[in-house]
Amino acid sequence: MTNKVREQVKSTLAKRYAAERRFRLFGLVSVMIGLAFLCLMMFTIISKGLPAFTQSYIQLSVNFDLEELEISDVNNEEAVQYADYDSVLKQALYDAFPDVSGRKAKKQFRRFLSSGAGYRVSKQVANNLDWFNTTQDIWVLAGDEVNLFMKGYIRADMPENERQLNDQQMAWLATLKEEGKLKKRFNTAFFQYGDSREPELAGILGALKGSLLTVFVTLLLSFPIGVAAAVYLEEFAPSNWFSDVIEVNINNLAAVPSIVYGLLGLAIFINFFELPRSAPLVGGLVLTLMTLPTIIISSRSALKAVPPSIREAALGLGASKMQVVFHHVVPLAMPGMLTGTIIGMAQALGETAPLLMIGMVAFVVEVPQGITDPATVLPVQIFLWADSPERGFEEKTAAAIMVLLVFLITMNSLAVYLRKQFERRW
């Protein structure tokens, strides 16, 4: 090799190595940019959502006088539950500030308590019947404006015309805070109650239970149907034009926009079969149609991954075709099938568009008790809260996103665990 040729080879190698280094650098930069945006997104969600896990409460000395509450029999559960607790709470609030007088001042003062404070107190009283005809120091749920004050969204240094509380109300709250009668506590109600028009009363239990019921119906239907279809197409279906048409359509259905499945569910399950609107049963049926292609495709890939030698060995020992498939092939392919199913369920858990079409966007206060009760799901609840104008719903939206992300991460982690735990190598 002459020196000229050797120099040309070195020059070419140098350019190739430089191109490879640039490619690796571009890849590393792309990954770092993606991670930076992911960290920024998670930081934004967590920083906005964490305040939703605390709620403000005011300590009041409440006199549970039976005459004032108009209760004649403390053993009457209905009378105890529907007594006028709001009046005794307001009186306790006035007693805490006896210098407050005038109709306008008292009206401003009453805004410190949540509209649902009486209902929450009735739950406490039902478990403490010995409170009647006594005065008890209890923590009462504060209103949304007080909650915003405690979390720093309303500050004294803001102009009075730009905040929801005037100077007098700010002074009252500062006094309560100094006396230790105004505190933030962990918001257990966020996980115990359903939706509400008031931010301080809104909880996620209804949407959470609706999501679980919907995913349960989806799993109950999609897993056996999807696995059975995959086994038939991969192991038993003859190779002809009909099987090719089915395979092409399954692949095409996996790319259909999810809202189309919502329109299909509206037309078939609600308009034709007249199933109840906004029910987990209908939501599960719609999501089953949407996730079936994903489960079928992943299950077929898992069946293809089983070595042909397994089938040949079983046939050589005298096993029938049915025995080969269900005693040897399907058990070995099950980890991949489960992984695809869990990924499909995670996709279904995060869907919104198809459920909007079947009415699961409705405002549902009660927590669903069954698959036919009116319900909503976590993504739809997030959509509803994000569209609300109240400042308190902003942190509720971020907190609901955090809960949804926990479920999605858990399901995807479970899929990875199952694959690692049961994966066979040949």
C-alpha positions as a LaTeX table, in Angstrom:
\begin{tabular}{lrrr}
\hline
Residue & $x$ (\AA) & $y$ (\AA) & $z$ (\AA) \\
\hline
Met1 & 0.00 & 0.00 & 0.00 \\
Thr2 & 1.48 & 3.32 & $-1.03$ \\
Asn3 & 1.72 & 6.27 & 1.30 \\
Lys4 & $-0.92$ & 8.13 & $-0.72$ \\
Val5 & $-3.47$ & 5.32 & $-0.34$ \\
Arg6 & $-2.62$ & 4.97 & 3.34 \\
Glu7 & $-3.27$ & 8.68 & 3.90 \\
Gln8 & $-6.61$ & 8.44 & 2.09 \\
Val9 & $-7.67$ & 5.49 & 4.29 \\
Lys10 & $-6.67$ & 7.36 & 7.46 \\
Ser11 & $-8.59$ & 10.44 & 6.31 \\
Thr12 & $-11.71$ & 8.34 & 5.59 \\
Leu13 & $-11.47$ & 6.58 & 8.94 \\
Ala14 & $-11.07$ & 9.88 & 10.75 \\
Lys15 & $-14.21$ & 11.27 & 9.08 \\
Arg16 & $-16.18$ & 8.11 & 9.88 \\
Tyr17 & $-15.11$ & 8.15 & 13.54 \\
Ala18 & $-15.99$ & 11.84 & 13.75 \\
Ala19 & $-19.44$ & 11.14 & 12.27 \\
Glu20 & $-19.98$ & 8.34 & 14.80 \\
Arg21 & $-19.04$ & 10.64 & 17.68 \\
Arg22 & $-21.41$ & 13.33 & 16.41 \\
Phe23 & $-24.22$ & 10.78 & 16.14 \\
Arg24 & $-23.63$ & 9.56 & 19.70 \\
Leu25 & $-23.51$ & 13.16 & 20.91 \\
Phe26 & $-26.78$ & 14.01 & 19.14 \\
Gly27 & $-28.40$ & 10.94 & 20.68 \\
Leu28 & $-27.16$ & 11.84 & 24.15 \\
Val29 & $-28.36$ & 15.43 & 23.74 \\
Ser30 & $-31.78$ & 14.21 & 22.59 \\
Val31 & $-32.09$ & 11.93 & 25.60 \\
Met32 & $-31.03$ & 14.72 & 27.97 \\
Ile33 & $-33.55$ & 17.13 & 26.44 \\
Gly34 & $-36.30$ & 14.55 & 26.80 \\
Leu35 & $-35.36$ & 13.89 & 30.44 \\
Ala36 & $-35.23$ & 17.64 & 31.13 \\
Phe37 & $-38.76$ & 18.14 & 29.79 \\
Leu38 & $-39.96$ & 15.11 & 31.74 \\
Cys39 & $-38.43$ & 16.44 & 34.97 \\
Leu40 & $-39.93$ & 19.86 & 34.29 \\
Met41 & $-43.36$ & 18.34 & 33.74 \\
Met42 & $-43.16$ & 16.21 & 36.90 \\
Phe43 & $-41.89$ & 19.16 & 38.95 \\
Thr44 & $-44.76$ & 21.34 & 37.71 \\
Ile45 & $-47.40$ & 18.69 & 38.45 \\
Ile46 & $-46.03$ & 17.81 & 41.89 \\
Ser47 & $-45.46$ & 21.42 & 42.98 \\
Lys48 & $-49.03$ & 22.33 & 42.01 \\
Gly49 & $-50.61$ & 19.13 & 43.28 \\
Leu50 & $-49.01$ & 18.77 & 46.73 \\
Pro51 & $-51.05$ & 21.61 & 48.32 \\
Ala52 & $-54.24$ & 19.70 & 47.47 \\
Phe53 & $-53.31$ & 17.05 & 50.04 \\
Thr54 & $-53.77$ & 19.57 & 52.86 \\
Gln55 & $-56.95$ & 21.39 & 53.88 \\
Ser56 & $-57.60$ & 24.28 & 56.26 \\
Tyr57 & $-59.71$ & 23.84 & 59.41 \\
Ile58 & $-60.97$ & 26.27 & 62.04 \\
Gln59 & $-61.26$ & 25.22 & 65.68 \\
Leu60 & $-64.60$ & 26.22 & 67.22 \\
Ser61 & $-66.27$ & 25.65 & 70.57 \\
Val62 & $-69.63$ & 24.28 & 69.41 \\
Asn63 & $-72.61$ & 23.90 & 71.72 \\
Phe64 & $-74.61$ & 20.90 & 70.50 \\
Asp65 & $-77.85$ & 21.93 & 72.16 \\
Leu66 & $-80.68$ & 19.53 & 71.32 \\
Glu67 & $-83.29$ & 22.29 & 71.24 \\
Glu68 & $-81.19$ & 24.41 & 68.90 \\
Leu69 & $-80.64$ & 21.40 & 66.65 \\
Glu70 & $-84.35$ & 20.48 & 66.90 \\
Ile71 & $-83.60$ & 16.87 & 67.81 \\
Ser72 & $-86.13$ & 15.14 & 70.02 \\
Asp73 & $-84.66$ & 11.62 & 69.90 \\
Val74 & $-80.89$ & 11.10 & 69.72 \\
Asn75 & $-81.45$ & 7.48 & 68.70 \\
Asn76 & $-83.22$ & 8.58 & 65.53 \\
Glu77 & $-80.43$ & 8.35 & 62.93 \\
Glu78 & $-82.27$ & 10.41 & 60.36 \\
Ala79 & $-82.97$ & 13.24 & 62.83 \\
Val80 & $-79.32$ & 13.27 & 63.92 \\
Gln81 & $-78.07$ & 13.28 & 60.35 \\
Tyr82 & $-80.32$ & 16.06 & 59.02 \\
Ala83 & $-80.26$ & 18.39 & 62.03 \\
Asp84 & $-79.40$ & 22.05 & 61.51 \\
Tyr85 & $-75.69$ & 21.93 & 62.30 \\
Asp86 & $-74.97$ & 25.00 & 60.19 \\
Ser87 & $-76.76$ & 27.25 & 62.69 \\
Val88 & $-74.76$ & 26.03 & 65.70 \\
Leu89 & $-71.51$ & 26.33 & 63.74 \\
Lys90 & $-72.31$ & 29.91 & 62.77 \\
Gln91 & $-73.16$ & 30.73 & 66.37 \\
Ala92 & $-69.85$ & 29.21 & 67.50 \\
Leu93 & $-68.07$ & 31.38 & 64.95 \\
Tyr94 & $-69.84$ & 34.51 & 66.22 \\
Asp95 & $-68.98$ & 33.57 & 69.81 \\
Ala96 & $-65.29$ & 33.37 & 68.85 \\
Phe97 & $-65.45$ & 37.06 & 67.80 \\
Pro98 & $-68.10$ & 38.72 & 70.00 \\
Asp99 & $-67.12$ & 42.20 & 68.80 \\
Val100 & $-68.32$ & 41.39 & 65.28 \\
Ser101 & $-71.70$ & 43.01 & 64.73 \\
Gly102 & $-73.83$ & 44.06 & 61.83 \\
Arg103 & $-75.47$ & 41.98 & 59.13 \\
Lys104 & $-72.80$ & 42.71 & 56.50 \\
Ala105 & $-69.91$ & 41.86 & 58.83 \\
Lys106 & $-71.53$ & 38.62 & 59.93 \\
Lys107 & $-72.16$ & 37.66 & 56.31 \\
Gln108 & $-68.47$ & 38.15 & 55.53 \\
Phe109 & $-67.61$ & 36.19 & 58.66 \\
Arg110 & $-69.79$ & 33.23 & 57.66 \\
Arg111 & $-67.76$ & 32.82 & 54.47 \\
Phe112 & $-64.96$ & 31.39 & 56.60 \\
Leu113 & $-66.87$ & 28.12 & 56.89 \\
Ser114 & $-67.36$ & 25.70 & 54.02 \\
Ser115 & $-70.88$ & 25.13 & 52.74 \\
Gly116 & $-70.35$ & 21.46 & 53.55 \\
Ala117 & $-69.04$ & 22.02 & 57.08 \\
Gly118 & $-72.40$ & 21.07 & 58.63 \\
Tyr119 & $-72.52$ & 17.81 & 56.70 \\
Arg120 & $-69.00$ & 16.88 & 57.80 \\
Val121 & $-69.85$ & 17.68 & 61.43 \\
Ser122 & $-72.99$ & 15.52 & 61.22 \\
Lys123 & $-70.75$ & 12.56 & 60.37 \\
Gln124 & $-68.69$ & 13.22 & 63.49 \\
Val125 & $-71.74$ & 13.64 & 65.71 \\
Ala126 & $-73.25$ & 10.37 & 64.46 \\
Asn127 & $-70.21$ & 8.59 & 65.93 \\
Asn128 & $-70.22$ & 10.65 & 69.15 \\
Leu129 & $-73.79$ & 10.87 & 70.43 \\
Asp130 & $-72.51$ & 11.90 & 73.89 \\
Trp131 & $-71.70$ & 15.33 & 72.42 \\
Phe132 & $-75.34$ & 16.41 & 72.65 \\
Asn133 & $-76.09$ & 19.09 & 75.28 \\
Thr134 & $-72.33$ & 19.66 & 75.67 \\
Thr135 & $-69.81$ & 22.11 & 74.26 \\
Gln136 & $-67.04$ & 20.52 & 72.21 \\
Asp137 & $-63.87$ & 22.00 & 70.71 \\
Ile138 & $-63.82$ & 20.58 & 67.18 \\
Trp139 & $-62.04$ & 21.36 & 63.94 \\
Val140 & $-64.48$ & 22.56 & 61.29 \\
Leu141 & $-63.83$ & 22.58 & 57.54 \\
Ala142 & $-62.93$ & 26.07 & 56.32 \\
Gly143 & $-64.09$ & 27.61 & 53.07 \\
Asp144 & $-62.09$ & 27.83 & 49.86 \\
Glu145 & $-61.05$ & 31.46 & 50.43 \\
Val146 & $-59.61$ & 30.60 & 53.86 \\
Asn147 & $-57.82$ & 27.65 & 52.29 \\
Leu148 & $-56.27$ & 29.93 & 49.65 \\
Phe149 & $-55.18$ & 32.31 & 52.41 \\
Met150 & $-53.48$ & 29.54 & 54.36 \\
Lys151 & $-51.66$ & 28.28 & 51.26 \\
Gly152 & $-50.32$ & 31.71 & 50.34 \\
Tyr153 & $-52.47$ & 32.38 & 47.29 \\
Ile154 & $-54.13$ & 35.31 & 49.08 \\
Arg155 & $-51.64$ & 37.60 & 50.84 \\
Ala156 & $-51.98$ & 40.79 & 52.87 \\
Asp157 & $-49.47$ & 42.62 & 50.64 \\
Met158 & $-51.80$ & 42.24 & 47.65 \\
Pro159 & $-54.09$ & 45.18 & 46.79 \\
Glu160 & $-57.51$ & 44.73 & 48.41 \\
Asn161 & $-59.34$ & 44.94 & 45.10 \\
Glu162 & $-57.25$ & 42.05 & 43.72 \\
Arg163 & $-58.02$ & 39.50 & 46.43 \\
Gln164 & $-61.16$ & 37.71 & 47.53 \\
Leu165 & $-60.80$ & 38.69 & 51.20 \\
Asn166 & $-60.94$ & 42.30 & 52.42 \\
Asp167 & $-58.66$ & 43.79 & 55.05 \\
Gln168 & $-61.08$ & 43.09 & 57.90 \\
Gln169 & $-61.39$ & 39.41 & 56.94 \\
Met170 & $-57.61$ & 39.15 & 56.64 \\
Ala171 & $-57.27$ & 40.57 & 60.15 \\
Trp172 & $-59.79$ & 38.06 & 61.55 \\
Leu173 & $-57.93$ & 35.16 & 59.91 \\
Ala174 & $-54.58$ & 36.43 & 61.19 \\
Thr175 & $-56.03$ & 36.47 & 64.72 \\
Leu176 & $-57.31$ & 32.90 & 64.39 \\
Lys177 & $-53.94$ & 31.79 & 63.08 \\
Glu178 & $-52.05$ & 33.45 & 65.93 \\
Glu179 & $-54.35$ & 31.78 & 68.48 \\
Gly180 & $-53.67$ & 28.37 & 66.90 \\
Lys181 & $-57.31$ & 27.99 & 65.86 \\
Leu182 & $-56.61$ & 27.99 & 62.12 \\
Lys183 & $-54.42$ & 25.19 & 60.79 \\
Lys184 & $-53.76$ & 23.04 & 57.76 \\
Arg185 & $-54.31$ & 19.31 & 58.15 \\
Phe186 & $-53.94$ & 16.32 & 55.86 \\
Asn187 & $-56.87$ & 16.26 & 53.45 \\
Thr188 & $-58.26$ & 12.77 & 54.04 \\
Ala189 & $-61.55$ & 13.90 & 52.50 \\
Phe190 & $-59.81$ & 14.05 & 49.11 \\
Phe191 & $-59.79$ & 10.24 & 49.13 \\
Gln192 & $-63.13$ & 9.76 & 50.92 \\
Tyr193 & $-65.68$ & 11.74 & 48.91 \\
Gly194 & $-66.84$ & 12.26 & 45.35 \\
Asp195 & $-66.95$ & 15.38 & 43.21 \\
Ser196 & $-68.40$ & 18.72 & 44.32 \\
Arg197 & $-68.92$ & 22.24 & 42.98 \\
Glu198 & $-66.93$ & 23.57 & 45.95 \\
Pro199 & $-63.14$ & 23.02 & 45.74 \\
Glu200 & $-62.71$ & 22.28 & 49.45 \\
Leu201 & $-65.39$ & 19.56 & 49.28 \\
Ala202 & $-64.30$ & 17.88 & 46.04 \\
Gly203 & $-62.81$ & 14.42 & 46.36 \\
Ile204 & $-61.47$ & 11.79 & 44.03 \\
Leu205 & $-63.06$ & 8.63 & 45.43 \\
Gly206 & $-65.93$ & 8.59 & 42.92 \\
Ala207 & $-63.65$ & 8.91 & 39.90 \\
Leu208 & $-61.13$ & 6.47 & 41.37 \\
Lys209 & $-63.75$ & 3.80 & 41.98 \\
Gly210 & $-65.29$ & 4.48 & 38.57 \\
Ser211 & $-61.90$ & 3.91 & 36.92 \\
Leu212 & $-61.35$ & 0.67 & 38.83 \\
Leu213 & $-64.82$ & $-0.67$ & 37.92 \\
Thr214 & $-64.37$ & 0.32 & 34.27 \\
Val215 & $-60.92$ & $-1.29$ & 34.03 \\
Phe216 & $-62.27$ & $-4.39$ & 35.80 \\
Val217 & $-65.01$ & $-4.80$ & 33.18 \\
Thr218 & $-62.46$ & $-4.19$ & 30.42 \\
Leu219 & $-60.06$ & $-6.80$ & 31.80 \\
Leu220 & $-62.84$ & $-9.33$ & 32.38 \\
Leu221 & $-63.89$ & $-9.14$ & 28.73 \\
Ser222 & $-60.78$ & $-8.25$ & 26.75 \\
Phe223 & $-58.27$ & $-10.72$ & 28.21 \\
Pro224 & $-60.10$ & $-14.02$ & 27.49 \\
Ile225 & $-61.44$ & $-12.81$ & 24.13 \\
Gly226 & $-58.09$ & $-11.37$ & 23.03 \\
Val227 & $-56.09$ & $-14.43$ & 24.06 \\
Ala228 & $-58.59$ & $-16.82$ & 22.47 \\
Ala229 & $-58.53$ & $-14.85$ & 19.20 \\
Ala230 & $-54.72$ & $-14.78$ & 19.20 \\
Val231 & $-54.46$ & $-18.52$ & 19.84 \\
Tyr232 & $-56.91$ & $-19.32$ & 17.06 \\
Leu233 & $-55.29$ & $-17.02$ & 14.50 \\
Glu234 & $-51.75$ & $-18.14$ & 15.31 \\
Glu235 & $-52.24$ & $-21.86$ & 15.92 \\
Phe236 & $-55.45$ & $-23.09$ & 14.31 \\
Ala237 & $-56.60$ & $-20.68$ & 11.57 \\
Pro238 & $-55.93$ & $-21.91$ & 8.01 \\
Ser239 & $-53.67$ & $-19.78$ & 5.87 \\
Asn240 & $-56.11$ & $-18.30$ & 3.34 \\
Trp241 & $-57.51$ & $-14.98$ & 2.20 \\
Phe242 & $-60.07$ & $-14.86$ & 5.03 \\
Ser243 & $-57.37$ & $-15.10$ & 7.72 \\
Asp244 & $-55.35$ & $-12.44$ & 5.90 \\
Val245 & $-58.35$ & $-10.10$ & 5.89 \\
Ile246 & $-58.87$ & $-10.61$ & 9.64 \\
Glu247 & $-55.18$ & $-9.96$ & 10.35 \\
Val248 & $-55.13$ & $-6.77$ & 8.27 \\
Asn249 & $-58.28$ & $-5.48$ & 9.97 \\
Ile250 & $-56.91$ & $-6.18$ & 13.46 \\
Asn251 & $-53.76$ & $-4.22$ & 12.62 \\
Asn252 & $-55.86$ & $-1.38$ & 11.21 \\
Leu253 & $-58.16$ & $-1.30$ & 14.25 \\
Ala254 & $-55.13$ & $-0.76$ & 16.50 \\
Ala255 & $-54.57$ & 2.59 & 14.71 \\
Val256 & $-58.20$ & 3.81 & 14.76 \\
Pro257 & $-58.67$ & 7.02 & 16.84 \\
Ser258 & $-60.15$ & 6.21 & 20.22 \\
Ile259 & $-63.08$ & 8.59 & 19.80 \\
Val260 & $-64.37$ & 6.38 & 16.99 \\
Tyr261 & $-64.83$ & 3.59 & 19.52 \\
Gly262 & $-66.80$ & 6.05 & 21.64 \\
Leu263 & $-69.14$ & 6.75 & 18.72 \\
Leu264 & $-69.49$ & 3.01 & 18.14 \\
Gly265 & $-70.33$ & 2.45 & 21.81 \\
Leu266 & $-72.87$ & 5.27 & 21.75 \\
Ala267 & $-74.59$ & 3.82 & 18.70 \\
Ile268 & $-74.59$ & 0.15 & 19.76 \\
Phe269 & $-74.54$ & $-0.14$ & 23.54 \\
Ile270 & $-76.61$ & 2.94 & 24.44 \\
Asn271 & $-78.89$ & 3.66 & 21.47 \\
Phe272 & $-79.47$ & 0.06 & 20.34 \\
Phe273 & $-79.12$ & $-2.06$ & 23.50 \\
Glu274 & $-80.28$ & 0.84 & 25.74 \\
Leu275 & $-77.68$ & 0.25 & 28.43 \\
Pro276 & $-77.39$ & 2.99 & 31.12 \\
Arg277 & $-75.38$ & 6.06 & 30.19 \\
Ser278 & $-72.32$ & 7.08 & 32.17 \\
Ala279 & $-71.95$ & 3.58 & 33.64 \\
Pro280 & $-68.71$ & 1.59 & 34.09 \\
Leu281 & $-70.40$ & $-1.31$ & 32.28 \\
Val282 & $-70.71$ & 0.67 & 29.05 \\
Gly283 & $-67.29$ & 2.27 & 29.56 \\
Gly284 & $-65.74$ & $-1.17$ & 29.99 \\
Leu285 & $-67.44$ & $-2.45$ & 26.82 \\
Val286 & $-66.14$ & 0.49 & 24.81 \\
Leu287 & $-62.61$ & 0.17 & 26.17 \\
Thr288 & $-62.74$ & $-3.57$ & 25.48 \\
Leu289 & $-63.27$ & $-2.84$ & 21.79 \\
Met290 & $-60.37$ & $-0.39$ & 21.89 \\
Thr291 & $-57.88$ & $-2.64$ & 23.70 \\
Leu292 & $-58.67$ & $-5.93$ & 21.91 \\
Pro293 & $-56.37$ & $-5.20$ & 18.92 \\
Thr294 & $-53.47$ & $-4.41$ & 21.27 \\
Ile295 & $-53.97$ & $-7.62$ & 23.27 \\
Ile296 & $-54.40$ & $-9.77$ & 20.17 \\
Ile297 & $-51.25$ & $-8.41$ & 18.49 \\
Ser298 & $-49.10$ & $-8.75$ & 21.63 \\
Ser299 & $-50.46$ & $-12.25$ & 22.33 \\
Arg300 & $-49.70$ & $-13.39$ & 18.79 \\
Ser301 & $-46.16$ & $-12.04$ & 19.11 \\
Ala302 & $-45.75$ & $-13.99$ & 22.36 \\
Leu303 & $-46.98$ & $-17.19$ & 20.67 \\
Lys304 & $-44.60$ & $-16.68$ & 17.76 \\
Ala305 & $-41.70$ & $-16.30$ & 20.20 \\
Val306 & $-42.17$ & $-19.88$ & 21.45 \\
Pro307 & $-39.56$ & $-22.01$ & 19.59 \\
Pro308 & $-40.94$ & $-24.48$ & 17.01 \\
Ser309 & $-38.89$ & $-27.19$ & 18.73 \\
Ile310 & $-41.35$ & $-27.11$ & 21.66 \\
Arg311 & $-44.23$ & $-27.92$ & 19.32 \\
Glu312 & $-42.24$ & $-30.55$ & 17.43 \\
Ala313 & $-41.09$ & $-32.30$ & 20.62 \\
Ala314 & $-44.65$ & $-32.43$ & 22.00 \\
Leu315 & $-46.01$ & $-33.77$ & 18.72 \\
Gly316 & $-43.21$ & $-36.31$ & 18.58 \\
Leu317 & $-44.24$ & $-37.65$ & 21.98 \\
Gly318 & $-47.77$ & $-38.22$ & 20.74 \\
Ala319 & $-49.55$ & $-35.09$ & 21.97 \\
Ser320 & $-52.51$ & $-33.81$ & 19.97 \\
Lys321 & $-52.58$ & $-30.37$ & 18.43 \\
Met322 & $-54.86$ & $-29.13$ & 21.23 \\
Gln323 & $-52.55$ & $-30.54$ & 23.90 \\
Val324 & $-49.50$ & $-28.98$ & 22.27 \\
Val325 & $-51.10$ & $-25.55$ & 22.24 \\
Phe326 & $-52.74$ & $-25.47$ & 25.68 \\
His327 & $-50.27$ & $-27.61$ & 27.65 \\
His328 & $-47.01$ & $-26.26$ & 26.23 \\
Val329 & $-47.25$ & $-23.22$ & 23.93 \\
Val330 & $-49.79$ & $-21.05$ & 25.78 \\
Pro331 & $-48.16$ & $-21.46$ & 29.24 \\
Leu332 & $-44.79$ & $-20.46$ & 27.79 \\
Ala333 & $-46.33$ & $-17.48$ & 25.98 \\
Met334 & $-48.43$ & $-16.34$ & 28.95 \\
Pro335 & $-45.85$ & $-13.83$ & 30.34 \\
Gly336 & $-45.88$ & $-11.95$ & 27.04 \\
Met337 & $-49.66$ & $-12.12$ & 26.91 \\
Leu338 & $-49.96$ & $-10.72$ & 30.44 \\
Thr339 & $-47.51$ & $-7.95$ & 29.62 \\
Gly340 & $-49.51$ & $-6.91$ & 26.55 \\
Thr341 & $-52.75$ & $-7.07$ & 28.52 \\
Ile342 & $-51.45$ & $-4.87$ & 31.34 \\
Ile343 & $-50.14$ & $-2.34$ & 28.83 \\
Gly344 & $-53.58$ & $-2.37$ & 27.18 \\
Met345 & $-55.23$ & $-1.81$ & 30.58 \\
Ala346 & $-52.87$ & 1.10 & 31.29 \\
Gln347 & $-53.87$ & 2.61 & 27.94 \\
Ala348 & $-57.54$ & 2.13 & 28.80 \\
Leu349 & $-57.06$ & 3.72 & 32.24 \\
Gly350 & $-55.76$ & 6.92 & 30.64 \\
Glu351 & $-58.43$ & 7.23 & 27.93 \\
Thr352 & $-60.87$ & 10.13 & 27.89 \\
Ala353 & $-62.29$ & 10.65 & 24.40 \\
Pro354 & $-64.32$ & 7.42 & 24.02 \\
Leu355 & $-65.81$ & 7.84 & 27.51 \\
Leu356 & $-66.93$ & 11.39 & 26.77 \\
Met357 & $-69.13$ & 10.05 & 23.99 \\
Ile358 & $-71.04$ & 7.69 & 26.31 \\
Gly359 & $-71.81$ & 10.31 & 28.95 \\
Met360 & $-69.10$ & 9.66 & 31.54 \\
Val361 & $-68.37$ & 13.39 & 31.51 \\
Ala362 & $-71.46$ & 13.97 & 33.67 \\
Phe363 & $-71.15$ & 15.64 & 37.07 \\
Val364 & $-71.44$ & 12.67 & 39.46 \\
Val365 & $-71.43$ & 13.37 & 43.21 \\
Glu366 & $-72.26$ & 9.92 & 44.56 \\
Val367 & $-69.61$ & 7.22 & 44.71 \\
Pro368 & $-70.63$ & 4.32 & 42.39 \\
Gln369 & $-71.44$ & 1.05 & 44.11 \\
Gly370 & $-71.67$ & $-1.16$ & 41.01 \\
Ile371 & $-70.95$ & $-1.33$ & 37.29 \\
Thr372 & $-74.41$ & 0.03 & 36.37 \\
Asp373 & $-74.31$ & 3.11 & 38.64 \\
Pro374 & $-73.53$ & 6.55 & 37.14 \\
Ala375 & $-69.80$ & 7.20 & 37.38 \\
Thr376 & $-66.89$ & 9.07 & 35.92 \\
Val377 & $-63.20$ & 8.13 & 35.61 \\
Leu378 & $-59.94$ & 9.79 & 36.59 \\
Pro379 & $-59.02$ & 11.31 & 33.18 \\
Val380 & $-62.53$ & 12.75 & 32.78 \\
Gln381 & $-62.45$ & 14.08 & 36.36 \\
Ile382 & $-59.16$ & 15.80 & 35.56 \\
Phe383 & $-60.76$ & 17.30 & 32.45 \\
Leu384 & $-63.74$ & 18.61 & 34.45 \\
Trp385 & $-61.61$ & 20.15 & 37.20 \\
Ala386 & $-59.21$ & 21.73 & 34.70 \\
Asp387 & $-62.19$ & 23.49 & 33.11 \\
Ser388 & $-63.41$ & 24.92 & 36.44 \\
Pro389 & $-62.69$ & 28.63 & 37.05 \\
Glu390 & $-62.07$ & 28.38 & 40.82 \\
Arg391 & $-58.43$ & 28.64 & 41.89 \\
Gly392 & $-58.84$ & 25.74 & 44.30 \\
Phe393 & $-59.55$ & 23.30 & 41.47 \\
Glu394 & $-56.13$ & 23.97 & 39.90 \\
Glu395 & $-54.33$ & 22.11 & 42.67 \\
Lys396 & $-57.04$ & 19.42 & 42.68 \\
Thr397 & $-56.38$ & 18.86 & 38.97 \\
Ala398 & $-52.64$ & 18.42 & 39.53 \\
Ala399 & $-53.27$ & 16.10 & 42.50 \\
Ala400 & $-55.62$ & 13.94 & 40.42 \\
Ile401 & $-52.94$ & 13.74 & 37.71 \\
Met402 & $-50.48$ & 12.55 & 40.36 \\
Val403 & $-52.89$ & 9.79 & 41.42 \\
Leu404 & $-53.42$ & 8.76 & 37.79 \\
Leu405 & $-49.66$ & 8.67 & 37.17 \\
Val406 & $-49.17$ & 6.47 & 40.23 \\
Phe407 & $-51.67$ & 3.98 & 38.79 \\
Leu408 & $-50.08$ & 4.05 & 35.34 \\
Ile409 & $-46.55$ & 3.64 & 36.71 \\
Thr410 & $-47.73$ & 0.80 & 38.94 \\
Met411 & $-49.37$ & $-1.04$ & 36.04 \\
Asn412 & $-46.36$ & $-0.62$ & 33.75 \\
Ser413 & $-44.00$ & $-1.70$ & 36.54 \\
Leu414 & $-46.16$ & $-4.77$ & 37.04 \\
Ala415 & $-45.87$ & $-5.57$ & 33.33 \\
Val416 & $-42.06$ & $-5.32$ & 33.50 \\
Tyr417 & $-41.98$ & $-7.47$ & 36.64 \\
Leu418 & $-44.12$ & $-10.20$ & 35.11 \\
Arg419 & $-41.95$ & $-10.29$ & 32.00 \\
Lys420 & $-38.76$ & $-10.55$ & 34.06 \\
Gln421 & $-40.25$ & $-13.06$ & 36.50 \\
Phe422 & $-41.74$ & $-15.54$ & 34.05 \\
Glu423 & $-39.62$ & $-14.97$ & 30.95 \\
Arg424 & $-38.05$ & $-18.16$ & 29.57 \\
Arg425 & $-34.88$ & $-18.21$ & 27.50 \\
Trp426 & $-34.13$ & $-21.00$ & 25.04 \\
\hline
\end{tabular}
